[in-house]
Amino acid sequence: MASAALIVKDDGSYEATPELKMKLQLAPGSRLELVEQEGTEFRFRAPAAMKEIHGWRDLEGILADFPADPNRDLEQERLVELKRDSR
């Protein structure tokens, strides 16, 4: 992989070449994550692009890998309520 220069300014901001900005899709306010350091060599990556959220429907699927099952939780809650009410 070819290397590219990234200049860090005194205020902590950075300046990249236009080619690097285009390749990494850097825009004002973009952050870079440090991936690896070997001696004086640093490897960064641009975080995955974030989708804009315009409403609650844009949140659909964001917890797809989350182990929670709302239906199971509601069934368990209902069983607890039925037990409590039958006393």
N, C-alpha and C positions, 0 to 999 in steps of 0.2 A: 504494500500500500504506500502510495506516495505521501510525503509529509507536506504540511502547509503551515505557514507562519500565522501565529495568533499573538498580537501584541497586547499586553496587559498594561493599562494606564495606571497612574498614581491613585486615582479614585476607585480602583477596583474594576472598572469597566474594561472591556476588551475591544480591540479593533481587528477585524478579519478582512482578508482580501475579498473582492467581489465574487471571485470564483468559489471560495470557501463558503461565503454567505449563501450563494445560490445552491451549492451542493448540499449543505446542511439545513437549508431553508431557515436561516437565521433572520429574525426580524427584531426591531427594537424591543427590548425587554426579554429576549430569549435567554435561557439559562443553559449552561453546559454542566454535565455530570462527570466527575472524575471517575474513570473506569480502572485505570492501572497506572502505576508509577514504577519505572525501572531506572534507577540512577537519576540522570537529568532529563529523562524522557517521560513525558506525561501523555496519557491517552484519555481523551474526552469523548463523550457522545452527547448528541442533542436528545433530550427526552422525546418520547413519542408525542406526536401532535395531539392536542386536546380538541375535542369537538365542542363547539359552542352549545350552550344549553339555553334554549328559548322557552321551554315549558316542561312540565312534568313528563310528557311523553318522550322527550329526548333522553330520559333516564332509564328507559326500558332496556333490560338486558345487562345493566352494569353490575348486577350481583349474580350473574349466571353461574359463577364458580363458587358462590357462597353456599355453605352447607345447610343454611336455614331452609326449612320447608314450612311456609306459612300455613298451608292446609293442615299439616300434621300438628303444628303448634296450636291451631284453633281447635282441632279435635281433642287434643290433650286437655286444653283449657276447659272445653265443654264437659269432658268426663269428670274433671275435678269439681266443676260446678254442680253436676248431677249428683255426685257423691255427697257433697256438702248439703245440698237441698234435701236429700233423702234421709238425713239424720233426724 
